[in-house]
Amino acid sequence: MKKVGKVTHYFDNLGVAVLKLDGTIAVGDRIEFRRGEDKLFEQEVSSLQIDHESVKKAGKKNDVAMKVEGKVREGVEVYK
């Protein structure tokens, strides 16, 4: 697994996390959310948005929003 980003915001009412990317992710990728060595949960990327526009793939330095299947907090790391 390689770190691809971290959570910068989480909107509990929407179940949406905003990620600051260090790598690339795409719709269909399997990703893991981790706090330190602890795996919180794993899910498939079902959709990505940049500035409220749907995209299929996002890369380094992008901030992307995505639906998440569990609760996360700022600072949680994302691995692919």
DSSP file (Angstrom, degrees, kcal/mol; ACC not computed):
  #  RESIDUE AA STRUCTURE BP1 BP2  ACC     N-H-->O    O-->H-N    N-H-->O    O-->H-N    TCO  KAPPA ALPHA  PHI   PSI    X-CA   Y-CA   Z-CA
    1    1 A M              0   0    0      0, 0.0     2,-0.4     0, 0.0    30,-0.0   0.000 360.0 360.0 360.0 141.6    0.0    0.0    0.0
    2    2 A K        -     0   0    0      0, 0.0    78,-2.6     0, 0.0     2,-0.2  -0.970 360.0-113.1-123.5 136.0    1.2    3.5   -0.8
    3    3 A K  E     +A   79   0A   0     -2,-0.4    76,-0.3    76,-0.2     3,-0.1  -0.485  35.0 172.2 -66.8 130.7    0.0    6.7    0.8
    4    4 A V  E     -     0   0A   0     74,-3.0    18,-2.8     1,-0.3    19,-1.8   0.442  56.5 -46.5-118.7  -5.1   -2.0    8.8   -1.7
    5    5 A G  E     -AB  78  21A   0     73,-1.3    73,-3.1    16,-0.3    -1,-0.3  -0.990  50.0-105.2 166.8-171.3   -3.3   11.6    0.5
    6    6 A K  E     -AB  77  20A   0     14,-1.8    14,-2.7    -2,-0.3     2,-0.4  -0.984  33.9 -98.1-147.6 158.1   -5.0   12.6    3.7
    7    7 A V  E     + B   0  19A   0     69,-2.9    68,-3.0    -2,-0.3    12,-0.2  -0.599  33.6 172.0 -77.3 128.8   -8.3   13.9    4.9
    8    8 A T  E     +     0   0A   0     10,-3.1     2,-0.3     1,-0.4    11,-0.2   0.653  69.3  12.0-107.7 -24.3   -8.5   17.7    5.3
    9    9 A H  E     - B   0  18A   0      9,-1.3     9,-2.5    64,-0.1     2,-0.4  -0.988  58.1-161.6-148.7 152.9  -12.3   18.0    6.0
   10   10 A Y  E     - B   0  17A   0     -2,-0.3     2,-0.8     7,-0.2     7,-0.2  -0.979   7.0-157.3-139.3 127.8  -15.2   15.7    6.8
   11   11 A F  E >>> - B   0  16A   0      5,-3.3     4,-2.0    -2,-0.4     5,-1.6  -0.853   8.4-172.1-105.9  97.5  -18.9   16.6    6.4
   12   12 A D  T 345S+     0   0    0     -2,-0.8    -1,-0.2     1,-0.3     5,-0.0   0.864  82.3  56.2 -58.8 -41.6  -20.7   14.2    8.7
   13   13 A N  T 345S+     0   0    0      1,-0.2    -1,-0.3     2,-0.1    -2,-0.0   0.754 119.5  32.1 -65.9 -23.2  -24.2   15.2    7.4
   14   14 A L  T <45S-     0   0    0     -3,-1.1    -1,-0.2     2,-0.2    -2,-0.2   0.594 100.4-127.4-105.5 -16.6  -23.2   14.3    3.8
   15   15 A G  T  <5 +     0   0    0     -4,-2.0    53,-2.8     1,-0.3     2,-0.4   0.874  63.9 139.6  66.8  37.1  -20.8   11.4    4.5
   16   16 A V  E   < -BC  11  67A   0     -5,-1.6    -5,-3.3    51,-0.2     2,-0.4  -0.940  37.1-163.1-120.1 134.8  -18.2   13.2    2.4
   17   17 A A  E     -BC  10  66A   0     49,-2.6    49,-2.2    -2,-0.4     2,-0.5  -0.898  12.2-142.5-112.8 145.5  -14.5   13.6    2.9
   18   18 A V  E     -BC   9  65A   0     -9,-2.5   -10,-3.1    -2,-0.4    -9,-1.3  -0.937  22.1-161.5-104.9 128.3  -12.2   16.1    1.3
   19   19 A L  E     -BC   7  64A   0     45,-3.2    45,-2.3    -2,-0.5     2,-0.6  -0.908  17.3-147.8-114.9 137.1   -8.7   14.7    0.5
   20   20 A K  E     -BC   6  63A   0    -14,-2.7   -14,-1.8    -2,-0.4     2,-0.3  -0.925  33.7-138.8 -96.4 118.3   -5.5   16.5   -0.2
   21   21 A L  E     +B    5   0A   0     41,-2.4    40,-2.2    -2,-0.6   -16,-0.3  -0.583  36.8 172.8 -90.8 140.9   -3.7   14.2   -2.6
   22   22 A D  S    S+     0   0    0    -18,-2.8   -17,-0.2    -2,-0.3    38,-0.2   0.414  82.6  14.4-109.5 -10.2    0.0   13.2   -2.7
   23   23 A G  S    S-     0   0    0    -19,-1.8     2,-0.4    36,-0.2   -19,-0.1  -0.571  96.1 -72.8-141.5-158.8   -0.6   10.6   -5.4
   24   24 A T        +     0   0    0     -2,-0.2     2,-0.3    35,-0.2    35,-0.2  -0.876  36.2 179.3-114.4 145.5   -3.3    9.6   -7.9
   25   25 A I  E     -H   58   0B   0     33,-2.1    33,-2.7    -2,-0.4     2,-0.3  -0.972   5.9-170.3-136.2 155.2   -6.7    8.0   -7.3
   26   26 A A  E >   -H   57   0B   0     -2,-0.3     3,-2.3    31,-0.2    19,-0.3  -0.951  38.8 -81.1-141.0 157.9   -9.4    7.1   -9.8
   27   27 A V  T 3  S+     0   0    0     29,-2.7    19,-0.2    -2,-0.3     3,-0.1  -0.403 118.9  31.9 -57.4 132.0  -13.0    5.8   -9.7
   28   28 A G  T 3  S+     0   0    0     17,-2.8    -1,-0.3     1,-0.4    18,-0.1   0.151  88.3 128.3 101.5 -18.1  -12.8    2.1   -9.2
   29   29 A D    <   -     0   0    0     -3,-2.3    16,-2.9    16,-0.1     2,-0.5  -0.370  58.6-127.9 -67.6 149.2   -9.6    2.1   -7.0
   30   30 A R  E     -D   44   0A   0     14,-0.2     2,-0.3    50,-0.2    14,-0.2  -0.885  35.0-179.0 -95.1 127.8   -9.6    0.3   -3.6
   31   31 A I  E     -D   43   0A   0     12,-3.0    12,-2.4    -2,-0.5     2,-0.4  -0.899  17.9-145.7-128.0 158.0   -8.4    2.7   -0.9
   32   32 A E  E     -DE  42  79A   0     47,-2.6    47,-2.6    -2,-0.3     2,-0.5  -0.950   7.2-145.4-121.8 142.6   -7.9    2.4    2.9
   33   33 A F  E     +DE  41  78A   0      8,-2.8     7,-3.0    -2,-0.4     8,-1.1  -0.941  28.9 178.8-105.5 126.4   -8.3    5.0    5.5
   34   34 A R  E     -DE  39  77A   0     43,-2.9    43,-2.5    -2,-0.5     2,-0.5  -0.964  30.0-158.2-133.2 145.2   -5.7    4.7    8.4
   35   35 A R  E >  S-D   38   0A   0      3,-2.5     3,-2.0    -2,-0.4     2,-0.3  -0.953  77.8 -50.1-116.4 107.2   -4.8    6.5   11.6
   36   36 A G  T 3  S-     0   0    0     -2,-0.5    41,-0.1     1,-0.3    -2,-0.0  -0.509 123.4 -20.7  63.8-126.9   -1.2    5.6   12.3
   37   37 A E  T 3  S+     0   0    0     -2,-0.3     2,-0.5    -3,-0.1    -1,-0.3   0.522 117.0 102.4 -88.0  -6.9   -1.0    1.8   12.0
   38   38 A D  E <   -D   35   0A   0     -3,-2.0    -3,-2.5     1,-0.0     2,-0.6  -0.680  65.6-143.8 -87.6 122.8   -4.7    1.3   12.5
   39   39 A K  E     -D   34   0A   0     -2,-0.5    -5,-0.2    -5,-0.2     3,-0.1  -0.738  15.4-174.9 -81.2 121.6   -6.8    0.5    9.5
   40   40 A L  E     -     0   0A   0     -7,-3.0     2,-0.3    -2,-0.6    -1,-0.2   0.935  59.7 -41.5 -82.5 -52.7  -10.2    2.3    9.9
   41   41 A F  E     -D   33   0A   0     -8,-1.1    -8,-2.8    29,-0.1    -1,-0.4  -0.972  47.4-131.6-168.2 167.2  -11.9    0.9    6.8
   42   42 A E  E     +D   32   0A   0     -2,-0.3     2,-0.3   -10,-0.2   -10,-0.2  -0.940  29.4 161.9-125.7 146.7  -11.5    0.1    3.2
   43   43 A Q  E     -D   31   0A   0    -12,-2.4   -12,-3.0    -2,-0.3     2,-0.4  -0.983  38.2-104.3-156.9 166.1  -13.7    1.0    0.3
   44   44 A E  E     -D   30   0A   0     -2,-0.3     2,-0.7   -14,-0.2   -14,-0.2  -0.773  40.4-113.3 -91.9 140.8  -13.9    1.4   -3.5
   45   45 A V        +     0   0    0    -16,-2.9   -17,-2.8    -2,-0.4     3,-0.1  -0.649  38.7 174.1 -74.0 115.2  -13.8    4.9   -4.9
   46   46 A S        -     0   0    0     -2,-0.7     2,-0.3     1,-0.3    -1,-0.2   0.725  62.8  -2.6 -97.2 -24.9  -17.3    5.3   -6.4
   47   47 A S        -     0   0    0     20,-0.2     2,-0.3   -21,-0.1    -1,-0.3  -0.977  56.4-159.5-162.5 154.1  -17.1    9.0   -7.4
   48   48 A L  E     -F   55   0A   0      7,-0.7     7,-2.1    -2,-0.3     2,-0.4  -0.986   7.5-167.2-135.5 145.2  -14.7   12.0   -7.2
   49   49 A Q  E     -FG  54  65A   0     16,-1.8    16,-2.6    -2,-0.3     2,-0.5  -1.000   9.0-168.9-135.6 138.8  -15.3   15.7   -7.4
   50   50 A I  E >  S-F   53   0A   0      3,-2.5     3,-1.6    -2,-0.4    14,-0.1  -0.994  86.2 -14.3-121.0 121.2  -13.0   18.7   -7.9
   51   51 A D  T 3  S-     0   0    0     -2,-0.5    -1,-0.1    12,-0.3     3,-0.1   0.901 129.5 -54.9  50.6  46.5  -14.7   22.0   -7.3
   52   52 A H  T 3  S+     0   0    0      1,-0.2     2,-0.5    -3,-0.0    -1,-0.3   0.575 114.5 117.8  66.4  13.2  -18.1   20.4   -7.5
   53   53 A E  E <   -F   50   0A   0     -3,-1.6    -3,-2.5     0, 0.0    -1,-0.2  -0.940  67.9-120.3-110.6 130.1  -17.3   18.8  -10.9
   54   54 A S  E     +F   49   0A   0     -2,-0.5     2,-0.3    -5,-0.2    -5,-0.2  -0.454  35.3 179.8 -69.0 136.9  -17.3   15.1  -11.3
   55   55 A V  E     -F   48   0A   0     -7,-2.1    -7,-0.7    -2,-0.2     3,-0.1  -0.938  31.4-144.1-133.8 157.6  -13.9   13.6  -12.5
   56   56 A K  S    S+     0   0    0     -2,-0.3   -29,-2.7     1,-0.2     2,-0.3   0.705  86.7  17.4 -90.6 -24.2  -12.8   10.0  -13.1
   57   57 A K  E     -H   26   0B   0    -31,-0.2     2,-0.3    -9,-0.1    -1,-0.2  -0.993  61.2-168.3-149.6 148.2   -9.2   10.6  -11.8
   58   58 A A  E     -H   25   0B   0    -33,-2.7   -33,-2.1    -2,-0.3     2,-0.2  -0.988  11.0-166.1-140.4 150.7   -7.4   13.1   -9.7
   59   59 A G    >   -     0   0    0     -2,-0.3     3,-2.0     1,-0.2   -38,-0.3  -0.516  37.9 -31.5-126.6-169.2   -3.7   13.6   -9.0
   60   60 A K  T 3  S+     0   0    0      1,-0.3    -1,-0.2   -38,-0.2   -38,-0.2  -0.041 120.2  13.9 -49.4 142.5   -1.1   15.2   -6.9
   61   61 A K  T 3  S+     0   0    0    -40,-2.2    -1,-0.3     1,-0.3     2,-0.2   0.383  95.3 126.5  72.1  -1.8   -1.9   18.6   -5.3
   62   62 A N    <   -     0   0    0     -3,-2.0   -41,-2.4   -41,-0.0     2,-0.6  -0.613  54.2-143.3 -82.0 146.9   -5.6   18.2   -6.1
   63   63 A D  E     -C   20   0A   0     -2,-0.2     2,-0.4   -43,-0.2   -12,-0.3  -0.964  28.6-176.1-102.7 121.6   -8.2   18.5   -3.3
   64   64 A V  E     -C   19   0A   0    -45,-2.3   -45,-3.2    -2,-0.6     2,-0.4  -0.906  19.6-144.6-122.1 148.7  -11.0   16.0   -4.1
   65   65 A A  E     +CG  18  49A   0    -16,-2.6   -16,-1.8    -2,-0.4     2,-0.3  -0.888  26.2 168.1-107.4 141.6  -14.3   15.3   -2.4
   66   66 A M  E     -C   17   0A   0    -49,-2.2   -49,-2.6    -2,-0.4     2,-0.2  -0.995  38.9-105.1-151.7 150.0  -15.7   11.8   -2.2
   67   67 A K  E     -C   16   0A   0     -2,-0.3     2,-0.3   -20,-0.3   -21,-0.3  -0.543  39.2-158.0 -69.0 137.1  -18.4    9.8   -0.5
   68   68 A V        -     0   0    0    -53,-2.8     4,-0.1    -2,-0.2   -23,-0.0  -0.926  20.2-143.4-122.5 149.3  -17.0    7.7    2.3
   69   69 A E  S    S+     0   0    0     -2,-0.3     2,-0.3     2,-0.1    -1,-0.1   0.527  84.0  33.0 -88.1  -7.0  -18.5    4.6    3.9
   70   70 A G  S    S-     0   0    0    -55,-0.1     2,-0.3   -29,-0.1   -29,-0.1  -0.901  93.0 -86.5-140.6 169.7  -17.3    5.4    7.4
   71   71 A K        +     0   0    0     -2,-0.3     2,-0.3   -31,-0.1    -2,-0.1  -0.601  46.8 178.4 -80.0 139.0  -16.6    8.4    9.6
   72   72 A V        -     0   0    0     -2,-0.3     2,-0.3    -4,-0.1   -60,-0.0  -0.883  15.2-144.0-132.8 165.9  -13.2   10.0    9.4
   73   73 A R    >   -     0   0    0     -2,-0.3     3,-1.8     1,-0.1   -66,-0.2  -0.847  39.3 -75.8-125.8 164.9  -11.4   12.9   10.9
   74   74 A E  T 3  S+     0   0    0     -2,-0.3   -66,-0.2     1,-0.2     3,-0.1  -0.332 117.3  30.6 -56.6 138.7   -8.9   15.5    9.7
   75   75 A G  T 3  S+     0   0    0    -68,-3.0    -1,-0.2     1,-0.3     2,-0.1   0.234  79.3 138.6  95.5 -13.5   -5.5   14.0    9.4
   76   76 A V    <   -     0   0    0     -3,-1.8   -69,-2.9   -69,-0.1    -1,-0.3  -0.467  51.3-128.5 -64.4 134.6   -6.6   10.4    8.6
   77   77 A E  E     -AE   6  34A   0    -43,-2.5   -43,-2.9   -71,-0.2     2,-0.4  -0.589  12.8-144.0 -90.8 150.0   -4.3    9.1    5.9
   78   78 A V  E     -AE   5  33A   0    -73,-3.1   -74,-3.0    -2,-0.2   -73,-1.3  -0.946  17.0-172.5-116.7 130.4   -5.4    7.5    2.7
   79   79 A Y  E      AE   3  32A   0    -47,-2.6   -47,-2.6    -2,-0.4   -76,-0.2  -0.901 360.0 360.0-123.0 149.9   -3.6    4.5    1.0
   80   80 A K              0   0    0    -78,-2.6   -50,-0.2    -2,-0.3   -77,-0.1   0.308 360.0 360.0-123.6 360.0   -4.0    2.7   -2.3
